Amino acid sequence: MAERSLRTRALRSRITLGAVTVVGIALVLGAVVFVSLVRDGLLDGVRSSADRHAASIEAQLTTSGIAGLLTGAEEDDDELYQVLSTSGEVLAASENASALPPLLSGGKDDTGFLAIADEDSDFVLVSNDVDIADDASGDDELVVITGASTEDVNDTLATVVPLVVVSLVVLLGVLAATTWIVAGRALRPVEAMRREVDAVTATNLHRRIADPGSNDEIGRLAQTMNRMLDRLDNAQTAQRRFISDASHELKSPLASLRQFAEVAKRYPDRVSPGDLSDAVLDEGARLERLVQNMLLLAHADEHSLALAQRDVDLDDILLAEASRLRSSSELRITSSGIGAGRVSGDAGLLGQVVRNLADNAARHAVGAVTLTLAESAGTVLLAIEDDGPGVPAAQRERVFERFVRLDDARGRDAGGSGLGLAIVREIVDAHGGSVVIGTGALGGARVEVRLPAAPDA
């Protein structure tokens, strides 16, 4: 029980881990994209600030030149600038950039990043060319480099990233807990069904799983398992009935043999060796037929009935059976309706079909048996009928079951075992045909067998 519980928990854990992994990867990728977009947006703002600072310096240069710039207003530690000549000489600079070499090589819209010692953050640099005549420098063109600190960007990211990480952890925790609970509730009916099925044994196959009544996977699983239990129950019932009937059939000839043996041993003058030999041979033959029939049915149940396929002339088999019935009984045997009919199959098994049907008809006939055979539209129809009491309509399917007799005492006295028609159906099914019972023109039972005609017929 502990092992099954661990397996259930392992499945629940795998479902939870799978859901958290997939969603976690998606959330992490989304968080990385989100932080990148926030950083790019903040850097765009810093770059715009550097551009505004450059525009302010350009305006001062235009108004008062380099001299006016050097006597400008107070400087912001978060900003810096340099004014370069075309030769790269630093003409003017903010206090925090005065000791630095030229920051950029120059050129319109040139940008970059600068890390300054003793500063906690980098600077975003922007370079612009300015056309201005300046007496102090003697140049007509200057390069203005401005920079803005990324300190605000770093501070914002330092706040956003932990919040994103905490949010991811909380979301994945909620997802894991929700998946764990939902998976547990989804698997609970399956575990209940497993316990119910585990409690089913050979002695209580009548038990069934409680159907939740839903049309989802759980409901269909319960219905499927109940149908499986129905099949097992029916198979066990049929097996027990088969064993019981087979035991009864085997007991009868064995008891007869023992009775003859005991009488011969106790009263040797009353039982001649010839009578004892006849009894042993008759009952032995009966046992042999019964065992062979049960083996044939067992092979049919296992779908291992071997067929020696070849073309078989059914009309020859029926004519031989008609001749046998005439010589072994006083019945009126009519075989004028036997036409040509060829099928592809096992000659021995098909002969057993005809023999079983003929013996069954002769056993129940009052005075006449008719055998017919015809071929039409790729189908061979074999029919054997008698003038006996017939088979009631309600019993015409039941007589194909094993060890079933509508008149048990008469069937046993006449040598029937109740397996003849069951064997007929199994053999006919194996050949791709069908067999039915109806009422014939003689008033008794009419058994019709339809088989596919041979391809070259």
C-alpha positions as CSV (number, residue, x, y, z in Angstrom):
1,M,0.0,0.0,0.0
2,A,2.9,2.4,0.9
3,E,4.5,1.6,-2.5
4,R,1.3,2.4,-4.4
5,S,0.9,5.6,-2.5
6,L,4.5,6.6,-3.4
7,R,3.8,5.9,-7.1
8,T,0.6,8.1,-6.9
9,R,2.6,10.8,-5.3
10,A,5.4,10.5,-7.8
11,L,2.9,11.0,-10.7
12,R,1.4,13.9,-8.9
13,S,4.9,15.3,-8.3
14,R,5.9,14.8,-12.0
15,I,2.8,16.7,-13.1
16,T,3.5,19.5,-10.8
17,L,7.2,19.7,-11.7
18,G,6.4,19.6,-15.4
19,A,3.8,22.4,-15.1
20,V,6.2,24.6,-13.0
21,T,9.1,24.0,-15.3
22,V,7.2,24.9,-18.5
23,V,5.6,28.0,-17.0
24,G,8.8,28.9,-15.1
25,I,10.8,29.0,-18.4
26,A,8.1,31.1,-20.0
27,L,8.0,33.5,-17.0
28,V,11.8,33.8,-16.8
29,L,12.1,34.6,-20.6
30,G,9.3,37.2,-20.2
31,A,11.0,38.7,-17.2
32,V,14.3,39.0,-19.1
33,V,12.5,40.7,-22.0
34,F,10.7,43.0,-19.6
35,V,13.9,44.1,-17.7
36,S,15.7,44.6,-21.0
37,L,12.8,46.8,-22.3
38,V,12.8,48.8,-19.1
39,R,16.6,49.3,-19.2
40,D,16.5,50.3,-22.9
41,G,13.7,52.8,-22.1
42,L,15.7,54.3,-19.2
43,L,18.9,54.5,-21.3
44,D,16.9,56.3,-24.0
45,G,15.8,58.9,-21.4
46,V,19.5,59.3,-20.3
47,R,20.6,59.7,-23.9
48,S,17.8,62.4,-24.4
49,S,19.1,64.2,-21.3
50,A,22.6,64.2,-22.8
51,D,21.2,65.6,-26.1
52,R,19.5,68.4,-24.2
53,H,22.7,69.2,-22.4
54,A,24.5,69.3,-25.7
55,A,21.9,71.6,-27.2
56,S,22.3,74.0,-24.2
57,I,26.1,74.0,-24.7
58,E,25.8,74.6,-28.4
59,A,23.5,77.6,-27.6
60,Q,26.1,79.1,-25.2
61,L,28.8,78.6,-27.8
62,T,26.7,80.3,-30.4
63,T,26.0,83.2,-28.1
64,S,29.2,83.9,-26.3
65,G,31.8,81.4,-27.6
66,I,34.3,79.4,-25.6
67,A,34.9,82.2,-23.2
68,G,31.3,82.5,-22.2
69,L,31.1,78.7,-21.7
70,L,34.0,78.7,-19.3
71,T,32.3,81.3,-17.1
72,G,29.0,79.4,-17.2
73,A,26.5,78.4,-14.5
74,E,27.0,75.7,-11.9
75,E,27.7,72.2,-13.0
76,D,25.7,69.0,-12.2
77,D,27.7,66.0,-11.0
78,D,25.4,63.8,-13.1
79,E,26.4,65.5,-16.3
80,L,29.7,66.3,-18.0
81,Y,30.9,67.8,-21.3
82,Q,34.0,68.5,-23.4
83,V,34.4,70.9,-26.3
84,L,37.1,69.7,-28.7
85,S,38.8,71.3,-31.7
86,T,39.1,69.5,-35.0
87,S,42.6,68.5,-34.0
88,G,41.3,66.8,-30.8
89,E,42.4,69.4,-28.3
90,V,40.2,69.9,-25.3
91,L,39.1,73.6,-25.4
92,A,36.6,73.5,-22.6
93,A,35.3,70.8,-20.1
94,S,33.2,70.4,-17.1
95,E,35.0,70.0,-13.8
96,N,34.5,66.2,-13.7
97,A,35.8,65.8,-17.2
98,S,38.6,68.4,-17.3
99,A,41.3,65.9,-16.3
100,L,40.1,63.3,-18.8
101,P,41.5,62.8,-22.3
102,P,39.2,63.5,-25.3
103,L,36.2,61.3,-24.6
104,L,35.2,60.5,-28.2
105,S,36.9,60.7,-31.5
106,G,34.1,63.0,-32.7
107,G,31.6,62.9,-35.5
108,K,27.9,63.6,-35.7
109,D,25.7,61.3,-33.6
110,D,28.7,59.5,-32.2
111,T,27.7,57.8,-28.8
112,G,29.3,55.5,-26.2
113,F,29.6,54.7,-22.5
114,L,32.2,56.0,-20.1
115,A,33.3,54.7,-16.8
116,I,35.0,57.2,-14.5
117,A,37.1,56.3,-11.5
118,D,35.5,57.1,-8.1
119,E,32.1,57.2,-9.8
120,D,29.3,54.7,-8.9
121,S,27.8,54.7,-12.4
122,D,28.7,55.0,-16.0
123,F,28.0,58.0,-18.3
124,V,26.2,57.9,-21.6
125,L,28.2,60.1,-24.1
126,V,26.8,61.9,-27.1
127,S,29.0,63.7,-29.7
128,N,27.8,66.4,-32.0
129,D,29.6,68.7,-34.5
130,V,29.1,72.5,-34.1
131,D,29.8,75.0,-36.9
132,I,30.9,78.2,-35.1
133,A,33.6,80.8,-35.7
134,D,35.5,81.3,-32.5
135,D,38.4,83.8,-32.2
136,A,39.8,82.1,-29.2
137,S,40.3,78.8,-30.9
138,G,40.5,79.9,-34.5
139,D,38.3,76.9,-35.6
140,D,35.2,77.1,-37.6
141,E,34.0,73.7,-36.4
142,L,34.0,72.3,-32.9
143,V,33.0,69.0,-31.4
144,V,30.7,69.0,-28.4
145,I,30.7,65.9,-26.2
146,T,28.1,65.6,-23.4
147,G,27.4,62.8,-21.0
148,A,24.6,61.9,-18.6
149,S,25.0,59.6,-15.6
150,T,23.2,56.2,-15.6
151,E,22.8,56.3,-11.8
152,D,19.1,56.7,-12.0
153,V,18.9,53.7,-14.4
154,N,20.9,51.6,-12.0
155,D,18.8,52.6,-9.1
156,T,15.6,51.8,-11.0
157,L,16.9,48.4,-12.1
158,A,18.0,47.7,-8.6
159,T,14.4,48.2,-7.5
160,V,12.7,46.5,-10.4
161,V,14.8,43.3,-10.7
162,P,14.3,42.1,-7.1
163,L,10.5,42.8,-7.5
164,V,10.5,40.7,-10.7
165,V,12.4,37.9,-9.0
166,V,10.1,37.9,-6.0
167,S,7.1,38.0,-8.3
168,L,8.4,35.0,-10.2
169,V,9.0,33.0,-7.1
170,V,5.5,33.8,-5.7
171,L,3.8,33.0,-9.0
172,L,5.7,29.7,-9.4
173,G,4.8,28.9,-5.8
174,V,1.2,29.6,-6.3
175,L,1.3,27.6,-9.6
176,A,3.0,24.6,-7.9
177,A,0.4,24.6,-5.0
178,T,-2.5,24.9,-7.4
179,T,-1.2,22.2,-9.7
180,W,-0.5,19.9,-6.8
181,I,-4.1,20.3,-5.4
182,V,-5.7,20.0,-8.9
183,A,-3.6,17.0,-9.8
184,G,-4.4,15.4,-6.5
185,R,-8.2,15.9,-6.9
186,A,-8.0,14.7,-10.6
187,L,-6.1,11.5,-9.5
188,R,-8.3,10.8,-6.5
189,P,-11.0,9.0,-8.5
190,V,-8.4,7.0,-10.3
191,E,-6.8,5.9,-7.1
192,A,-10.3,5.0,-5.7
193,M,-10.9,2.9,-8.9
194,R,-7.5,1.3,-8.5
195,R,-8.4,0.3,-4.9
196,E,-11.8,-1.1,-6.0
197,V,-10.2,-3.1,-8.8
198,D,-7.5,-4.4,-6.6
199,A,-10.1,-5.7,-4.2
200,V,-11.8,-7.8,-7.0
201,T,-10.8,-11.4,-6.9
202,A,-12.0,-14.6,-8.5
203,T,-14.7,-15.0,-5.8
204,N,-16.2,-11.5,-6.3
205,L,-16.0,-10.8,-10.0
206,H,-19.6,-9.5,-9.7
207,R,-18.3,-6.3,-8.1
208,R,-18.3,-3.2,-10.2
209,I,-16.6,0.2,-10.0
210,A,-18.7,3.2,-9.0
211,D,-19.4,5.2,-12.2
212,P,-19.1,8.9,-11.6
213,G,-21.6,9.6,-14.3
214,S,-19.5,12.0,-16.1
215,N,-18.5,11.9,-19.8
216,D,-14.9,12.8,-19.2
217,E,-11.8,10.6,-19.2
218,I,-12.5,9.4,-15.6
219,G,-16.1,8.4,-16.5
220,R,-15.0,6.6,-19.7
221,L,-12.2,4.8,-17.7
222,A,-14.8,3.6,-15.2
223,Q,-17.1,2.4,-17.9
224,T,-14.2,0.6,-19.7
225,M,-13.1,-1.1,-16.5
226,N,-16.7,-2.2,-15.8
227,R,-17.0,-3.7,-19.3
228,M,-13.7,-5.5,-18.7
229,L,-15.1,-6.9,-15.4
230,D,-18.2,-8.0,-17.2
231,R,-16.2,-9.9,-19.7
232,L,-14.1,-11.5,-17.0
233,D,-17.2,-12.4,-15.0
234,N,-18.8,-13.9,-18.1
235,A,-15.6,-15.8,-19.0
236,Q,-15.3,-17.2,-15.5
237,T,-19.0,-18.2,-15.5
238,A,-18.6,-19.9,-18.9
239,Q,-15.4,-21.6,-17.8
240,R,-17.0,-23.0,-14.6
241,R,-20.0,-24.2,-16.6
242,F,-17.7,-25.8,-19.1
243,I,-15.6,-27.5,-16.5
244,S,-18.7,-28.7,-14.7
245,D,-20.3,-30.0,-17.9
246,A,-17.1,-31.6,-19.1
247,S,-16.6,-33.3,-15.7
248,H,-20.2,-34.6,-15.9
249,E,-19.7,-35.9,-19.4
250,L,-16.4,-37.6,-18.6
251,K,-17.8,-39.1,-15.4
252,S,-20.5,-41.0,-17.3
253,P,-18.3,-43.2,-19.5
254,L,-15.8,-43.6,-16.7
255,A,-18.5,-44.8,-14.4
256,S,-19.8,-47.2,-17.0
257,L,-16.3,-48.6,-17.5
258,R,-15.8,-49.1,-13.8
259,Q,-19.1,-50.7,-13.4
260,F,-18.4,-53.3,-16.1
261,A,-14.9,-53.9,-14.6
262,E,-16.3,-54.4,-11.1
263,V,-19.0,-56.8,-12.3
264,A,-16.5,-58.8,-14.4
265,K,-14.1,-59.0,-11.5
266,R,-16.8,-60.1,-8.9
267,Y,-18.9,-62.3,-11.2
268,P,-16.6,-63.5,-14.0
269,D,-19.2,-66.0,-15.1
270,R,-21.8,-63.4,-15.9
271,V,-19.7,-61.1,-18.1
272,S,-18.0,-62.6,-21.1
273,P,-14.7,-61.2,-22.4
274,G,-16.5,-60.2,-25.6
275,D,-19.1,-58.1,-23.7
276,L,-16.4,-56.5,-21.6
277,S,-14.3,-55.7,-24.7
278,D,-17.3,-54.2,-26.5
279,A,-18.1,-52.0,-23.5
280,V,-14.5,-50.8,-23.1
281,L,-14.3,-50.0,-26.8
282,D,-17.6,-48.1,-26.9
283,E,-17.0,-46.0,-23.8
284,G,-13.4,-45.5,-24.8
285,A,-14.5,-44.2,-28.2
286,R,-17.0,-41.9,-26.5
287,L,-14.2,-40.6,-24.2
288,E,-11.9,-40.0,-27.2
289,R,-14.6,-38.1,-29.1
290,L,-15.3,-36.0,-26.1
291,V,-11.7,-35.1,-25.5
292,Q,-11.1,-34.3,-29.1
293,N,-14.1,-32.0,-29.2
294,M,-13.0,-30.2,-26.1
295,L,-9.4,-29.8,-27.5
296,L,-10.9,-28.4,-30.7
297,L,-13.0,-25.9,-28.8
298,A,-10.0,-24.9,-26.6
299,H,-7.9,-24.2,-29.8
300,A,-10.9,-22.1,-31.1
301,D,-11.0,-20.1,-27.9
302,E,-7.2,-19.4,-28.2
303,H,-7.7,-18.4,-31.9
304,S,-5.1,-21.1,-32.8
305,L,-7.4,-23.4,-34.8
306,A,-5.1,-24.6,-37.6
307,L,-6.7,-24.7,-41.1
308,A,-5.1,-26.7,-43.9
309,Q,-6.4,-24.5,-46.7
310,R,-7.2,-26.1,-50.0
311,D,-10.2,-26.3,-52.4
312,V,-12.9,-28.7,-51.0
313,D,-15.9,-30.1,-52.9
314,L,-18.6,-30.0,-50.3
315,D,-21.0,-32.0,-52.5
316,D,-18.7,-35.0,-52.2
317,I,-18.7,-34.7,-48.5
318,L,-22.5,-34.4,-48.3
319,L,-23.0,-37.4,-50.7
320,A,-20.7,-39.5,-48.5
321,E,-22.7,-38.5,-45.4
322,A,-26.0,-39.3,-47.1
323,S,-24.7,-42.8,-48.0
324,R,-23.5,-43.3,-44.4
325,L,-26.9,-42.4,-42.9
326,R,-28.7,-44.7,-45.3
327,S,-26.5,-47.6,-44.2
328,S,-26.6,-46.9,-40.5
329,S,-30.3,-46.0,-40.0
330,E,-33.7,-46.7,-41.3
331,L,-34.5,-43.0,-42.0
332,R,-35.5,-41.8,-45.5
333,I,-32.4,-39.8,-46.7
334,T,-33.0,-37.4,-49.5
335,S,-29.9,-36.1,-51.3
336,S,-31.3,-35.0,-54.7
337,G,-30.9,-31.4,-53.8
338,I,-27.1,-31.6,-53.5
339,G,-25.5,-29.5,-56.3
340,A,-21.9,-28.6,-57.0
341,G,-20.3,-26.5,-54.3
342,R,-16.6,-25.8,-53.8
343,V,-15.1,-23.8,-50.9
344,S,-11.6,-23.1,-49.7
345,G,-10.8,-24.5,-46.3
346,D,-9.8,-27.5,-44.2
347,A,-11.4,-30.7,-45.6
348,G,-11.2,-32.5,-42.3
349,L,-12.9,-29.7,-40.2
350,L,-15.5,-29.2,-42.9
351,G,-16.2,-32.9,-42.9
352,Q,-16.7,-32.7,-39.1
353,V,-19.3,-29.9,-39.7
354,V,-21.3,-32.0,-42.1
355,R,-20.9,-35.1,-39.8
356,N,-22.1,-33.2,-36.7
357,L,-25.1,-31.7,-38.5
358,A,-26.1,-35.0,-40.1
359,D,-25.8,-36.9,-36.7
360,N,-27.8,-34.1,-35.0
361,A,-30.6,-34.4,-37.7
362,A,-30.6,-38.2,-37.6
363,R,-30.8,-38.1,-33.8
364,H,-34.0,-36.0,-33.8
365,A,-35.7,-37.1,-37.0
366,V,-38.8,-39.1,-37.0
367,G,-38.5,-40.7,-40.4
368,A,-36.8,-38.3,-42.9
369,V,-33.6,-36.2,-43.4
370,T,-32.9,-34.0,-46.3
371,L,-29.5,-32.7,-47.4
372,T,-29.1,-29.9,-50.0
373,L,-26.2,-27.8,-51.4
374,A,-26.3,-24.9,-53.8
375,E,-23.9,-22.2,-54.9
376,S,-25.0,-18.6,-55.8
377,A,-23.3,-15.2,-56.0
378,G,-20.0,-16.4,-54.5
379,T,-21.7,-18.1,-51.6
380,V,-22.2,-21.8,-50.9
381,L,-25.4,-22.7,-49.0
382,L,-25.4,-26.1,-47.2
383,A,-28.7,-27.1,-45.5
384,I,-29.7,-30.2,-43.5
385,E,-33.2,-30.6,-42.2
386,D,-35.2,-33.2,-40.4
387,D,-38.9,-34.0,-39.6
388,G,-38.4,-33.9,-35.9
389,P,-39.8,-31.6,-33.3
390,G,-37.6,-28.7,-34.4
391,V,-36.0,-26.0,-32.2
392,P,-38.1,-23.3,-30.6
393,A,-37.3,-19.8,-31.9
394,A,-36.2,-18.6,-28.4
395,Q,-33.7,-21.5,-28.2
396,R,-32.1,-21.2,-31.6
397,E,-29.0,-19.3,-30.4
398,R,-28.7,-21.1,-27.1
399,V,-28.3,-24.5,-28.8
400,F,-24.9,-23.3,-30.2
401,E,-23.6,-23.0,-26.6
402,R,-21.4,-25.7,-25.2
403,F,-23.0,-28.7,-23.4
404,V,-26.5,-27.3,-24.1
405,R,-29.3,-29.9,-24.8
406,L,-32.9,-29.0,-25.1
407,D,-33.6,-32.6,-23.9
408,D,-30.7,-33.6,-21.7
409,A,-31.8,-37.2,-21.0
410,R,-32.6,-38.0,-24.7
411,G,-29.4,-36.3,-25.9
412,R,-27.2,-38.3,-23.6
413,D,-28.9,-41.6,-24.3
414,A,-28.5,-41.1,-28.0
415,G,-24.8,-40.4,-27.6
416,G,-24.8,-36.6,-27.8
417,S,-22.4,-34.5,-25.7
418,G,-23.9,-31.1,-26.3
419,L,-20.8,-30.0,-28.2
420,G,-21.7,-30.8,-31.8
421,L,-23.4,-27.5,-32.7
422,A,-20.9,-25.5,-30.7
423,I,-18.1,-27.1,-32.8
424,V,-20.0,-26.4,-36.0
425,R,-20.2,-22.7,-35.2
426,E,-16.5,-22.4,-34.3
427,I,-15.4,-24.2,-37.5
428,V,-17.8,-22.2,-39.7
429,D,-16.6,-18.9,-38.1
430,A,-13.0,-19.9,-38.7
431,H,-13.8,-20.3,-42.4
432,G,-15.5,-16.9,-42.6
433,G,-19.0,-18.3,-42.8
434,S,-22.2,-18.3,-40.7
435,V,-24.7,-20.8,-39.4
436,V,-28.3,-20.4,-38.4
437,I,-31.3,-22.6,-37.4
438,G,-34.8,-22.3,-38.7
439,T,-37.8,-24.3,-39.6
440,G,-37.6,-26.6,-42.7
441,A,-40.2,-27.8,-45.2
442,L,-40.4,-31.2,-43.3
443,G,-41.6,-29.3,-40.2
444,G,-38.5,-29.9,-38.1
445,A,-35.2,-28.1,-37.7
446,R,-33.3,-26.7,-40.7
447,V,-29.7,-25.8,-40.2
448,E,-28.1,-23.6,-42.9
449,V,-24.4,-23.0,-43.3
450,R,-23.2,-20.3,-45.6
451,L,-19.5,-20.3,-46.7
452,P,-17.6,-18.2,-49.2
453,A,-17.2,-20.0,-52.5
454,A,-13.6,-20.9,-53.6
455,P,-12.1,-18.0,-55.7
456,D,-11.8,-20.2,-58.8
457,A,-15.2,-21.8,-58.4
